[in-house]
Amino acid sequence: MSLLVDPFGRRVEYLRLSVTDRCDFRCVYCMTEDPCFLPRDQVLHLEELAWIAQAFTELGVTKIRLTGGEPLVRTDCDQLVSLLGKLPGLKDLSMTTNGSRLTKLAKPMFDAGLTRLNISLDTLNPTLFTQLTRNGKLERVIEGIDAAIAAGFGRIKINAVILKQQNDNEVIDLVDFCRERNLDIAFIEEMPLGEIDERKRARHCSSDEVKAMIETRYPLKLSDKRTGGPARYYTMADSPIHIGFISPHSHNFCHECNRVRVTVEGQLLLCLGNEHSVDLKSIVRESPGDIERLKAAILAGINLKPKQHEFDHNAVQILRFMNATGG
């Protein structure tokens, strides 16, 4: 049982660990067109990432998801997966990826001990895909998805952010794509991080709107499936896949939040929608090997976890972009 209990009685069992702020895409909802990445010396080393993960698992965390940026641009990512896969008590080691490098890396990651994949895919239109990612190639991602299936990953999940007047006409197409390949899919409301303007507010598409689009073709039934994350899942009568909705705006899930994030520069973020943080990098660099000091800092940090996020398109603005936060 996790020792990480916040002031509101929520037990933290899930760590999202960012391994890089770099990415080979420039997605419009994730970063600026010309991002400024961290200098190499500010990024946690492989051993530091593994040490932080060990501290969390010793405190009772059972699920770790590797995030970025794009985790697979980091050339030692397979070594990190191998190290984390050996941690006692860790039951679930997964990764969120844009899929662009999976044709080469899906099998090595599976062999290293990665258990699950979430793959971002917002459109099946090659031209729009390049517009939304600013430089990505749709065919590479689809080839990567197929490579992950061939490598042996089970229950791969597609993540899709739906934006009004951009890809909201593709909701059914994305569901059909997942039905054909036996993939789960989660539709995610755009997070109001980075620079928010009226154009971004106007493109917001709620989970209820997406669900209504799906139900014009496929009636949905609420499922009892839970993955330890914030998604609420539904099923269809004629398919085994699950359709999830992650709804930080329209259906707040803060009351059952069981997760924290560590950025690649070692900041422990207690909430995606607040600025509360604890500097873990200074500890791992000032006191290498002193895992008890690290665990004490994590335990103290959990007491700063706020009751709820402050996502509001009309008020509080978090200036971190998603690539710097850890997806």
Buried (B, 14 or more C-beta within 10 A) or exposed (E): EBBBBBEEEBBBBBBBBBBBBBBBBBBBBBBEEEBEBBEEEEBBBBEBBBBBBBBBBBBBBBBBBBBBBBBBBBEEBBBBBBBBBEBEEBEBBBBBBBBBBBBEBBBBBBEBBBBBBBBBBBBBBEEBBBBBBBEBBBEBBBBBBBBBBEBEBEBBBBBBBBBBEBBBBBBEEBBBBBBEBEBBBBBBBBBBBBEBEEEBEEBBBBBEBBBEBBEEEBEBEEEEBEBBBBBBBBBBEEBEBBBBBBBBBEBBBBEEBBBBBBBBBBBBBBBBBBEEBBEBBEBBEEEEEEBEBBBEBBBEBBEBBBEBBBBEBEEBBBEBBBBBBBB
